Structures are given as structure tokens and as C-alpha cells.
Amino acid sequence: MIKTSYALNKVLTAVARQHATKEKLVDEELTGHSLSEAERQALKTGDIDALYHLGANPYLIRRVFRPNFKI
């Protein structure tokens, strides 16, 4: 079972509320959040597979990192 990460989902929710899509996040968007180093790296690189395994909500991953999905 995959765990969920409150801090990770909180960051993704904040970006999603801006109605923005990103390929990766920058340090300023991560400031003030209690993220693990793995979570930080996944957000900064836009690694959608790692985000999923770290507990990010799939809907939020898709909403924020839409440009990273290949059809």
C-alpha cells in the first residue's frame, strides 16, 4: 500500500490553486514546507513516478505536472 504525504499534497494543492501547470517546481515554491529530501527532489525535477510512490495524490500530480505526461 502506498502511503500519503500531507506536506507533499499541500505543496501540490497550493500550485494547483494557482491554475498553473509546471514541468518542475523551484525552491521558492517549497519554502516553509516540511518535505523530505526525496520529496523535495521529486518536486524540483518533476518526477511523476517518484511523486506517486512518495504518496502524492495522483489527481494533483496530473493537474500540476501535466506537461510531463506523454501521450
N, C-alpha and C positions, 0 to 999 in steps of 0.2 A: 504494500500500500504506500502511496506517495503522500508525504506529509505536506501541510500547507505552511506558508511563511507569512505571518501577519505583516512584517516590515516590508517584505518584497511586494506583496499585494498592495500595500499602502502607497508605495512609490508608483507602481503601475497605475493605480487608480488616480493619483494626482496628475499624472501625464495624460491619461485618458480624458479627464475632465477638461483639459485644455483643447480637446478635439484635435490633437496633434498626432501624427504618426512619425516614428523615428526609426533610423537604422541602428542607432546606439544612443545611450544616454551619456551625459557629461557629468563631471564631478559636482557641479553646482546643483544638479537635479537630485543628487544623492546625499547632499549635506543635511545633517540633522536626523538621519535615519539609522537605526541600529541594524546594519546589514553585516552579514559575514563577508569575509574576503571573497569567497566563491560567488556569493550573490552579487557583490559589487562588480566583479569581473564579468559575470554573465550579462549584467545590465550595460556595462561600458562597451561590451563587444557585440551586443545584440544577439547573443547565443540562445536561440529559442529552445533548443533541446535541453540545454543546461537549466534554463529558467523553469521549464516544465518539471524536470527532475528535482529541482530545489524547492518546489512547492508553489510556484506561481500559478494563478488561475489561468487556464487555457484561453478563456474569453479575453482576459486582459492582455495576455501575450499577443494574441492575434490583433486586438484593437490598437495596441501601441506599436508593435513591430511589424505591421502589415507589409512594409516594403521588403522585409526579409523572407517572406514566404514566396516560394517559386511555384508556378503552376506547371 
